[in-house]
């Protein structure tokens, strides 16, 4: 999980992601404002475990996910940089 400022989401960041996962056939990337999820709020170990378990179950079930290929991601990022 990366936490960054919106202005840091640029072509260099995308290049870094590509380099890190160059041997992967497919990536799954989720982008959201961290305030939307309360990630800065304190939570107990139990609540954290519940949240992570639910997120993993959602991913396994294909719920709350979006799938795009590398070309779609490139086009989306490049359009935002214009």
C-alpha positions as CSV (number, residue, x, y, z in Angstrom):
1,X,0.0,0.0,0.0
2,X,1.3,3.4,-1.0
3,X,0.3,6.7,0.7
4,X,1.2,9.7,-1.4
5,X,0.0,13.2,-2.2
6,X,-2.0,13.6,-5.4
7,X,0.8,15.6,-7.0
8,X,3.1,12.6,-6.5
9,X,1.0,10.4,-8.7
10,X,2.9,11.0,-11.9
11,X,4.6,9.2,-14.7
12,X,7.7,8.5,-12.5
13,X,5.5,6.8,-10.0
14,X,3.8,4.7,-12.7
15,X,7.3,3.8,-14.1
16,X,8.3,2.7,-10.6
17,X,5.2,0.5,-10.3
18,X,6.0,-1.1,-13.7
19,X,9.6,-1.7,-12.7
20,X,8.6,-3.3,-9.4
21,X,6.1,-5.6,-11.0
22,X,7.9,-6.2,-14.4
23,X,7.5,-9.9,-14.1
24,X,3.8,-9.9,-13.2
25,X,1.2,-10.6,-15.8
26,X,-1.5,-8.5,-14.2
27,X,-1.7,-5.9,-11.4
28,X,-4.5,-4.8,-9.2
29,X,-4.4,-1.2,-8.1
30,X,-6.9,0.6,-5.9
31,X,-6.8,4.4,-5.6
32,X,-8.9,6.4,-3.1
33,X,-8.5,9.3,-0.8
34,X,-7.4,7.8,2.5
35,X,-9.7,10.0,4.5
36,X,-12.6,8.1,2.9
37,X,-11.6,5.0,4.7
38,X,-10.6,6.4,8.1
39,X,-7.1,5.0,7.7
40,X,-5.8,7.8,9.9
41,X,-8.0,6.9,12.8
42,X,-6.8,4.8,15.6
43,X,-8.2,1.2,15.6
44,X,-7.7,-1.8,17.8
45,X,-5.7,-4.9,16.5
46,X,-9.0,-6.8,16.4
47,X,-10.7,-4.1,14.2
48,X,-7.7,-3.9,12.0
49,X,-7.7,-7.7,11.5
50,X,-11.5,-7.6,10.7
51,X,-11.0,-4.8,8.1
52,X,-8.1,-6.6,6.4
53,X,-10.0,-10.0,6.4
54,X,-13.0,-8.3,4.9
55,X,-10.9,-6.6,2.2
56,X,-9.2,-9.9,1.4
57,X,-12.6,-11.7,1.2
58,X,-13.9,-9.0,-1.1
59,X,-10.9,-9.3,-3.4
60,X,-11.3,-13.1,-3.5
61,X,-15.0,-12.7,-4.4
62,X,-14.3,-10.0,-6.9
63,X,-16.4,-7.5,-5.0
64,X,-15.6,-3.8,-4.9
65,X,-12.8,-4.2,-7.5
66,X,-12.1,-2.8,-11.0
67,X,-9.9,-4.5,-13.5
68,X,-8.0,-2.6,-16.2
69,X,-5.1,-3.6,-18.4
70,X,-1.7,-1.8,-18.6
71,X,-2.7,0.1,-21.7
72,X,-5.9,1.4,-20.1
73,X,-3.9,2.5,-17.0
74,X,-1.3,4.3,-19.2
75,X,-4.1,6.1,-21.1
76,X,-5.9,7.1,-17.9
77,X,-2.7,8.4,-16.3
78,X,-1.5,10.2,-19.4
79,X,-4.9,11.9,-19.8
80,X,-4.7,13.2,-16.2
81,X,-1.2,14.6,-16.7
82,X,-2.3,16.8,-19.6
